[in-house]
Amino acid sequence: MALLRDIVDAVFFPSRDVHGIPVLDGAYSPNLRLEQARTLGAPIAAPDDLAAGPDGALYISSGSLILRCAGPDFAERAVFAELEAPAGALAWTPDGRLLAGVSGHGIRAFTANGRPAGGLATIGGGTIGGGPLACPLSIVAARDGRIFATDGSRHNAPERWLTDLMENRPASGRLIVCDADLGGARVIADGLAWPYGLALTPDEREALVTEAWTHALAAIMTDAGRPAARRVLVHNLPAYPARIAPASGGGYWLALFAPRAQLTEFVLRERRFRERMLAEVPPELWIGPSLAAHFNYREPTQIGRIKKLGIQKPWAPARSYGLVARLDAAGDAVESFHSRVAGAVHGITAVRAVGGRVLALSKGNDKLVELPTSSAVRDI
């Protein structure tokens, strides 16, 4: 019967994820370590990505702004650049330029003083492998000057991530590489399922790419002169993965921006229901993941989330969650940091090692936080 079921699924539901949602145990066992993270400075509106600059400051994308954050706890905030559309991915190049992914436009480059970097403004105006780079999610600059970027979807901009998930289209994300001057862009890998995160291995022969909609971590050869060899390191993550970055001493830090849920997995299989939901229901009430808890009385999982007196249950099914994992070189989780259902550090979209500290962005709760990486932190 199991074989018959698998055959029926393969024929009638070719896009169905055959992996069940793994439970949070082992290295992913729930705790309060992310909830205990120290908030740095005042709130930042929907922070998306961060990059440490050569001047010791931290640069954070927030809406259409790039903020320069300085001082001991990066609490001194100033506008570094203002863009024409929402900014997301950030990365510094070896020659001291800041690259920023701009929704619907591509990648823009800035000098250290915030001025557009001459003719290196964008690679998004033309076409790259059959379509413009309109959904830049992550950017990494290699030591030799090459610039790698992920294009999440040919159909939706970064801010329409939930729409992209709910539409359940065939995967159309790409891994792209271009020269140091942002010219000569070419596609290394295609057909990726919302490639949110990107990091290079220490020898830069492979790029690690997180695919959010397949809950996977893959390694892709960076030699664009031949067909890319892709191997999956992790097949079935417990949450939707966001950006990935190297960790001090080896391995990687991984941000996971929202939890997976059985109800969402079920809705993704029901095409007619999803089509009506997308057409008739406000996006904040769709049955799907969220970056933060909304507590709307019309929320679809209201009964499971709230007690009679409006008290949030810590064991309730969640639409939002806070989760960061430290991975070893093979992609296996070594430890994790959680902000559970009733927590206030949800929607983690980026985490990076900056000096001797590990910083993360809670896009759902408008925070820059420092992870409590000391073994003295009490796990619960």
N, C-alpha and C positions, 0 to 999 in steps of 0.2 A: 504493500500500500504506500509506503514511503517513497518508493521508486516511482510509482504511478503519479503520486502527487507532484514530485519533482519534474516529471515529464510534462504534466499539465501546466505547471507554473512556467516552465521554459517556453512552451508554445504560446500560451495565452497571456502571460504576464512577463515578457522578456526583460522589462526594466525593474522588476521587483527585486529588492534586496533580500537575498536568501539567508542572511545572517540575523540571528536574533540579537536583541539588545543585551550586551553583557552586563552583569551585575557589577556594582562598585565594590570590589574586594581586592585583596592583595595590595599592590602598590597604589591602587585607586580607592582604598578604603576611606569612607567619609571621616572627616575631621573638621576642626574649626580653624585651621592654620591660616587660610586666606581671610577669614573673618577677623582674625587677630592682626592682619597686616596694618602697618602704620600709614595713615593718610598723609600725603605730603602736600602742603599748601592748600589754597582755596579750591573749590570745585571748578572743573573744566567741563564745558558743555560738550557732551558726547565725544570724548577723546577717542581717536581711532588708532593711530600708530605713533611710535616714538623712535627717535634716533639720537644717539649721543654725538654732539658736534666736536670738531677739533679744538674748539675754544673752551671745552669743559661744560658747556651748557647742554640742556636737553631740549630737543625740538619735538613738538607734539602737534599733530593735525587735529583740528577741531572745527567741524563745519567747513566753511570756505577759508578758514584762517590756518596759518602755521604759527604757533606760539614758540617764543624762545623763553625757556625757563632756566633761571640762574640762581645762584646762592647755594648755601649748604644743603637745603632740602628742596631745591628747585622751586622755591615759593615766589621768586620774583618773576613776574610774567610780563612779556611785551610781545606785540605783534611783529613777527618777522616778515611775513608776506601775506597778502590777501589775494585769493584766487577767484576766478569767475564761476566756479562750481565747487561742490564739496571735495575736499582734499582727503586722501586716505594714506596710502603707502608712502613711507619716507625712507631714504637711504643716503648716506654720504659716500662720495666717490673718493678714490685715492688722491685726486688732485684738488680736493677741497670744495666740491660743489654739492649742494643739497638737491636731490632728486625728489620730486613729489608727484604721486599719481593723482590726476584730476579727473573726476567723474565725467565721462562723455567726451573728453578731450585728449587724454594720453598722459605723457610724462613731461613735466616742466622742470627745468634746471635753474638753480639760483646760485649766485656767488655767496661768499661768506657774509656779505653785508646786506643780503636780501634782494639784490638786483637780478633781473633776468640775465642768464648767462649767454648773452649775445645771440648767435644764431642757433643755439642749442635748445631752443624753447620747447619743442614738442616733436614727438614721433607719431602723434595721434592724428595728424591731419590727413595723411595718406592712408593707404590700405596695407595691411600686413597679413599675408597669407590668406587673402580673401575677405578681410574685414578690418575696420579701424580698431585701434586699441582703446575701446570705450569703457572698459571695466577693469582698470588696473587695481589689483588687490595687494600685491607685494613686489618689492624691488630689492635687488641685491647687486652691489658692484663688486666684481672680481678684482683680484690683485693686478691682473694684466690690463685692467681698464674696461673690459667687457661689462655690459650691463644686462642683467637678467630680470625679467618681469613676468608676472602671471596676469593673464587676462581672464577674468572669471567667467564671462558669458558673452555670447554674441547677441543676446536678446535683452539683457537687463543691466542697468548701471549698478554700482556697488550698493547704493542705498536701497535698491529694490531686491535685496537678498531673499527676503521671505517670499516675494512674488516668484522669484526664480525657483525656489524650492517647491512651492505649491503648484507651479505650472508643470513640473515633472517632465520637462522636455529631455530629449537626448542630450547628453553632455556635450558642451561646445566650448569649454574653457581651453586655454592654450598656455604653453610655456614659450616665451619669446626671448631672444637674445639680440642685442644690437651692439654696435661699436661704441667706443668711449664718447664719440661726438653725437651719439643718439641716431646715427645713420646706419643704413644697411640692416634694418631690422628683419629678422627671419624667424620662422616658427620651428622650434625644436620638437615639441610634442603637441598633439591636438586631441580633442575628445576627452578633456579632463572635466571632472564633475565639481565645478566651482573651486578651482585651485586657490585657496585662500592664503596659505603660508608658503614661504620659500626660504631655503637656506642652502648654502654650499657646504659640501663636505670639506674637511681640512685640506685635502689635495686638490679641491675644486674640479675633480673629474666627474662628480655627480651633483645633481641638485635634488634636495629633499623637498617634496611638494606635498602639502596636505590637501586632500580632496574632501571638502566638507560634506557633499551630498552622498558620497559613498563611505564616509567615516573612515577614510584610509590615509596611510602615509606611504608615499611611493618615492623611489629613487630613480632619477632619469639622467642618462649620460648627457654631459654638457657639450660634447663635440657635435656641433651643428653640421659638420660636413658629411654625416652619414645618418641613416635613420636612427632615431633615439631608441635606446634599449631601456625599457621601463620595468622595474621590479618592485613589487609591493612588499614593504617592510612590515606594516601593520594592517591587517585586513578589516578589523572591526572595533573601532574605538567606541567607548561608552557615551560620547557626546560629539557634537559637531566641532571639528578642529578649526582653529583660526591660524594665526601666524606662529612660526617656529623660528628660533634663533639659537646660535651657539651658546653653550654654557661654559663657564670658566672651568678649566680642568678636563674638558672633554664632554661629549654628549650634547644634549639640546634642551632648551626650554620650550614647552608647547602650551599655547593658550587654547582653551576650548570654550567657545562663546555661548553655547546653549545646550541643554540636555536633550537627549533623544527620549521619545515616549511612545508607548505602544499605540496610543490613540492617533498620534501623528503618522506613524507607520501605516496604520489602517487607512487613514484618510488619503494618503498618497496612492493607495491602490484603487480608490474609487473615483474614477475620472468624472462622471456626471456630477457627483456631489461636489467635487473640488471646483468644477466649472461654475456651478451655481453659487458656491461660497465666494469665489473670487469676484463674481459679477454682482452679488446682492448684499454681501456682508462687509462692514467696515474692516480694513486690514487689522486693526488692533483686536478684533474679535475672532479672527480666523483661528481654526484649530491648528496650531503649529507652535514652534519654539518662539521665545521672546528674549530680549536682552535684559528685561527687568520686569518685576511683578507690577501689575497695574491695579489689581483689586477692583475691577469693574464688575458690578453686579450681574452684567450680562456675559461675563467671561465663560467660555464653554466648560471649563473644569471647575466651576465655582463650588459645586457640592463637595468635591474631593479636597478643595483647598482651604475652606473656611469652616470653623466651628460655629455653633449657634450664635455665640456672642461676638462673632467677627474675629476670633483669635486664630492666627495662622498656625497650622499644625506642622511641625518640623518634619514629619514623615509623609506629608501629603505629596501627591504627584505634582511635579513642577513644570512650568513652562519656561522658567528662567532659573539660572544656577550660576555659581562662580566656581571655575575649575582651572587649575594650572598643574601641569605635570612636568617633571624632569625626566628626560629619557637618556638611556645610554646610547652608545654609538650605533647599536643595531636597531634603535627605535623602541626598545622595551622600556616601560615605565619603571623608574626607580623609587620615586616618591611623588606625592601629590598634595595640593593645597585646595581646600574646599571652602566655599561660602554657601551654606545649605539653603533650603527653601525660604526660611524666614530671614536670611542674611541680607546684607546691604553692600556686597561687593560682587555684583553679578555682571554677566556680559563681558567677559575678558576677551579682548580682541588682539592684544599684543603683550608680550613679556620679553624683557631683555636684561642681560647682565651688563651693568654699567659700573665699571670699577670693581669694587668688592661688594656691590649691592645688586639685588635683583629687583627690578621695577616692573610693574604691570599696570595696565589701563583697564579700568572698569567703565566701559562705555555705557552700560546700563544704569550706573549710579554716579556718573560724572566724577570719577576719582582717579588720581594717580597714587599708587600705593607701593610701599616697600615690603617685600615678602619677609616674613620672620624665618630665615633659613637656619637659625641656630637650633641645634639639637635639644636645647633647653626648653623649647616651646612645648607647651603641654598639649598633646593630642587628645581629642575627645571623640 
